[in-house]
């Protein structure tokens, strides 16, 4: 997963001021090259070059598009679907890449298309009356979108090259990912997720912001048709025992997930710095699989982020976290117990700090008792209260090895810690619902909607005070994790 780094090797470094009176200037939002991030930039058209800057006062361009005789500039009305109806797209094609961008009004878009088209006409010795399309037949070929080429903040220029994080863009679809006709069979995974959503009371209000958030996330999941042989998309969901908080997770091959995933983060207002952080951590780890997750609660809580469900050295996973005392203590605890690998690392993409990083590890040892001892030591080492006695008594009844641990850190301290006990029996689930004050039948209805025979893990979890933000339960809680299933192109 190659990092997209700004290219500074321009033939001429120019500032906004040095360009003098522009042929046209203004803000547009442009799609990146290596990683398909949408970024707002200040564009300046001067003669045969379209320069773009981060601000109107920049002393050096972030990128530039050199127009050619064979270049094209065309409106792209077909991209205005779903949540994008207030965006007015157009493309600028060169021999090596087609650049996509949008303005916030149709009139502004038409002005840009007109002025750029006139600049191309001048290169061809035509006076140019504008009108929206000056091109050779191949320069604007949409099949070139996403390839590297002209000098750009996302690429180094020259011959096109393959980007490990983004190959060809996914197929466009106007249908939400969970309502595609191909997935209507009762045993398919997406209808199971839909049925589970439909039994959650706080997700039944059509005007709910939480429901809208869920729908935007669901539409960001690539369609099954994008999968190639041997690929799969996996789905997980977890719920607190009282059904007041849920987490939805999906992951699959990075080359089909990344564009839709980054578009999702952009649509829900994730900061540009965190999208860049995703790129940087991806460059370090280069995961085969990537995924997104969303949290939600009955009190209106909403959060989301990315995760890499891959085995990596723990030290590498800790690189995703903000430096500070929590990261240091996790390292010390891991060295004490010879925990050297992580099987999942992820980070939230919320609009406001502090940023939170989740690391999941398998607890060492071949027997349940040793794994439990190591996990309980993490509670002490990380400054969490001990588990309640009634919960600990139920946890100690377990005999099956395979315990895991989830820890969330931030620059403001530890956020959450949980021990995940595998394959809880129906009796254990009943006991845990009882100590959590939850209605077991509500959980059973949810489980039936998923078509599941039981949780894959029961998590004994503690959220530190101050990190619930008034919408998530702080302190001790029980969370049940379900593996919903996988889908492949062969299903």
N, C-alpha and C positions, 0 to 999 in steps of 0.2 A: 504494500500500500504506500505509494510514493507521495511524499509531502508536496503540496503545492506551495512553492516559495516565490515571492516577488522577484521578477527579473529586472536587474538594474543595468544590464549591459546594452543600453540604447546607444545608437550611433551618435545621437545628440541629446543631452539632458536639457530639458526645457522646463521653465516655470510657467504658470498661468500668465503672469505679467509679461514675460518676454515674448509671448505670442502676439501681443498687441491686439488690434481690433480683430475679433474672430469673424468667420463667415457665419457661424452660429455657435452658441454655447448654452449650457443648461444642465440640470440634473437628469440622469436616466439611471435605471437599474439594469445591470449587466450580469449575464450568467458567466461564471468562471470557466477556466479551461480544464485543469486537471480534476478538481473536485467541483461538482456542479452547484456551487454556492451562488445565490443572487446577492449582489452588492451594489449599493447606491454610489454612483460616481459622478463627478463633475466633468462633463464632456465639452471639448472644444474642437470644432471643425475649422481647420486652417489649410487652405489650398487642397492638397491631395492626401492629407493625414487627419485622422480622427484621434485626438489625444484624450486620455482620461486620467483624472486626478481624484484623490480622496476628498479634498476640499477645494474651495475657490482660491485658497491662498498658498497652495502647495508649490514648492520650489523644484519639484521633479515629478515627472509623470509616473503613474503606476503602470501604465501600458499605453500602447498606441496601435492603431489599425491603419496600415498603409493601403490606400486605395489603388487599384490597378485598372487597366483598360477593360479587363474581363470581370471586374467586380460587379456586384448587384446590391440593390437595396429595395426591400419589399416588405409590405405589411404582412403580418402573420395572424390573421383573425382566428384561425383554427385553434390557436393555443388558449383562447379566452373561454375556459370551461370551469365549472364548479366554483371554487372560491376565488378564481382568477378573473372574474368578469369585469373587475374594475381596473385591469391592467391592459394596456394597449401595446401589443408586441409588434416588433419588426425585426428584420434580420439584415445584416451586412455581410455579404459573401466575398471571400477572397479565394485565391487559388489553393490555399492550404487549410482554410477553416471558415465556417459560417458562425458569426457572432450573433447571439440572441440578446435582445434587450427590450425593455418596455418603459413607457411613460405613463403618467397618471391621467392623461386625457387624450382623447382621440385627435383633437386639434393639434396638440404638441407632437404627437406621433407623425401626423401628416406633414408637419413642417420639417421635421428631421428627415423623413424619407425624401421630401422634395429637394432639400438643400444638398443632401449626400448624393442624390441622383444627378443633380446638376454638376457636382464636382466630378463625377465619373464621366458625364458627357463631355466636359472640358478636356479630360484626358484623351478622349477619342476624337477631339477636334470638332465636337458639336457644340453649338451654343446652348442647347438644352432648355426645354420648357418645363422641366420637372415632370410631375405626373406620376412618379412613384416607382418606376422600374427601369433601371439601366443595367443591362447584364448580358453576359454571354450565357448560353443555355446551361453550362455546367457549373459556373462559379457559385451559384446559389443553391446547388444540390443539397437538399436537407440531409442526405446520407453522410455529409462531411461533418455534421454537427458533433461537437465533442472531441474532434481530433485536434492535436496541437499544431500550431503554425505560427501566425504572426506574433510579434513581440508582445508579450502579455504578462500580467501579474501571475498567471497560472502556468506559464511555460517559458521555454528558453528560445523559441523561434527556430526556424530552419525546417528540416524535414519532419513530417508527422511521426509521432512515436506513440506506442501503446502505453496507457497509464494503468498500472495494476489496480487502482481503486475504481476506475471507470472505463469500461469498454464501450460498447454501443449502448445508447440510451434505451430504457425500457419502452415497450409499446405504450402508446397513449390510450387511455380509456376514460370515457365519461362516466362509467359505472363505478359505484363504490366497490371496493375490493371484496366486501362481504356479501354482495348481492349478485355476483356473477352467475349466469345461468349454468355454467359448467359445474358449479359447486352446490347444486341444490339437493343432491342425494343425501338421505338422512345420516349416512355414516361419514360424510365429508367433514373436514375439520372446521371450515368457516361457518357453516350453519350451526355447529355446536357452540362456537363462540357467540353467535348471534342469539341463540336460545338462552345461553347463560346470562347475557346482557339483559335479556327481556324479563328475567325473574328478579332483577335488582330493583327494588322500589324507587330509589333515587335516580334511576336512569330511565324512568318512564315519562317524565315531563318533557314534552317536545320543545319547550322554550328554555330548557336547562342548558347553561353554559357547559356543565360537565358532560352532558350527552353530546353536545356539539364538539367538544374536545375529543371524545371517544370516536366520533364519526370522522373527524379530520385525520386522526391517527390511523383508523381502519383503512381509509382511502390511500394512505401512504404505503400500504403493504403491496409489494409487486404482485401482479396476477400470476396464477399458476402457469399460464401459457408462456411466461418468460423463462421458466425453468428448462434446463437441458437435462439429458439423461444422466442419472447419478446425483442430481441436485435435489435438495428438499428444503422446504420452509417449515420451521418448527414453531409451535405455539404453546405458551404456558400462561396460566393465570393463578393468582393467589388471592386469598381473601382472609380478612380477620374473622375470628369465630362468630362475631355478631353481625357480619356482613356490612359493616359500616365503612370499610376501606378495602379497595381492590387494586391489584397491580396486574396489568396485561403486558405480556412480553412476546415478541416474535423475532426470529432471526433466520438468516439464510445466507447464500453466497454473496460476498461483498459486491461483486460486479453488477448484480441486479438490484441490490438493496440500496446502494449508496445515494443515487440521485434522488429517489423518492424520499429517502430518510432525511437528507439534508433539506429538501423542499419542505418537509413537514416541520422541521425545526425553524426554518425561515418563516413559515406561515403562522406559527404560534408565538413568534417574537423572541426566539432565542438570540442572545447577543452574538455579534460577529466574532468576538474574541473566543467564545466557547466553540463555535464551529471551526475556528482555526485550531483550537486545542484538540478537537476530534481528529483533525488532519494530522497534527503533530504526533499524537499518541498512535494513530494508525500507521504512520510512517515508521515508528519504533517497533511496533508489534507485527505489522503486516498480516492481519488475521485472515484466515480462510472464510470465516463466518463473522458477520456483524449483525446487530439487531437494535431495535428500539423498544422502549418501555414507557408506560404511562402509569402514574398513580392517580387515584381519585377517592374522594370520601363523600359521605352523605352530607357533610357540612360545607361542601363546595370546594374542597381541596383539589388542586390539580397540579401535577408536576410531570415531567417527562425527561427522557434522556436516551443515551446510547449505551450499549454493552457489547463486549466481545466474548462470546461463550467458547473460549479456546484455552487449552492448557499452555501456560507460559510460566517462566520463572517468577517467583513472588516479587523479587526485586524489580522486575520489569513492570509488574502490575502497580507497585507502589509509585513508580514514576508518573502514573496518571493522577495521583493525589497531590493536593497542595502540600508543599513542604511545611514541616512544623513538628510539634511534640507528638501528635497522634501517629503520624507516619513513622516517627522514630520508635515509639512504643510498640507498634505492630512489628517492626523489624526486630526489636529485642525479644519480644515474645516468640516470634517465629524461629529465631536462632536458638532460643532456649529449648524448644520442642522439636527442632529439626523439621520445620515446615518450610519447604523450599519451592512449592508450586502453588499456583492459583488456577482455578478452572473457569473463572469468569471475572472480568473487571468492567466497570461501567461508571458513568458520570451523569449528573443531572445537567439540564440545559436551561434551568429557570432564568428568568430575566434579572433576578437580583441575587447578589452574593449573600451568604457564603456558599461556594460551590461544594457539592458533596460527591464523594467518590466511594463506590461500593466494591469491595473485594471479597470473593468467595473462595474458600479453601476446603479441602478435605482434611479432616482431622487425622493425625497420624496414629498408627497402631492397628493391630489386627483384631482387637477385641473391643467390645462396647465399653467396658469399664475404663480402659485406658483412654479411649477417645473422649469419654465424658469428663474425665479428670483434666485433660488438656483444655477442653472447652470451658470448663468452669474456672480454670486458672486465667483465661482471657478476661472474664468478668472482673476478676480481682486486679489484674495487671492494667486494664484500661479504665479503671475507676467506675465501673458500673455496680449497682447494688446486687447482692446475691439474688438468685431466683427465689420466688416465694416458696415456702415449704411444701404447700400442697401441689404446686406445679413440679417441683423437684422430685417429690415422691412418685409422681406419675412418670416423669422422665427416667427415673432410676429403675422402673419396672422393665425398661427396654432391654433387649438382649442382642439385637441385630447390629453388627458393625456397619459402618458406612455413614457415620455422622459427619455433617459439614458445618461450617460456620460462615456467617455473613457479617462483615464489619463495615460500617460507613464512617468515614472521617471527613473533616472539613478544616478550614483554616481557623475556625472558632472552637475546635475541639472535636471529641468523639460525638457522633450523632446517634448511632444505633448499633446494637449488637444482638445477634441471634444465633441460637443453636438449632440446627435442622436435624431432626430425628427421622430416619427413613421408615416408610411403610407403616404408619400407625394403624393398629387394628381398629375395627369398629368400636370396640369397648373403650380403647384409649381415646378415640375421637369423642365419644359420649362424655367421658370424664373431663376432657379438656373444655368442651362446650359448657359443662356444668360450672367449672371454676371460673370461666370467663363470663358467666351470666348470659350465655347465648342460647337461642332457640335452636336446638339440634335439627328440627324439621326444616328450618330455613336453609341450613347448610345442605341437608339431604336433597331438597328441591334443586338447589344449585348444582349439586353433584349429578343428579339425574339429567339435568339439562345438558351437562357436559358429556353425558354418556360414560361417566367414569365409575370405576368400582371402588374408588377411594383415593385419598390424597397420596401423593408420592412422598411428601414430607410434612411433618408438623413442626413449626418453628416456635421456639420459646424465645420471645423477642422483648427487648427493652429499648424504648425511645427516650432519650434524655430530655429533661425539662428545657423548654425554650425552643425546641426544634419541631414542635407540633403546629406552631403558628396559628393556634386556635381552630384548626380544621382537622388535625390528626390527633389520635389519642396518644398522650405521653405516658411514660411509665411502662409497666409490664403488659404484654398482650400475647395472645395465641394467634398464629397465622397458619393457614393450611395452603399448601402448594399443590397444584394439579398440572400434570403434563397432559395437555389436551390431545396432542398428536402431531404428525408430520404429513405434509402433502408433497407429492412429486408429480412430474409430468406424466408418469405412468399410471397414476391413480384413476 
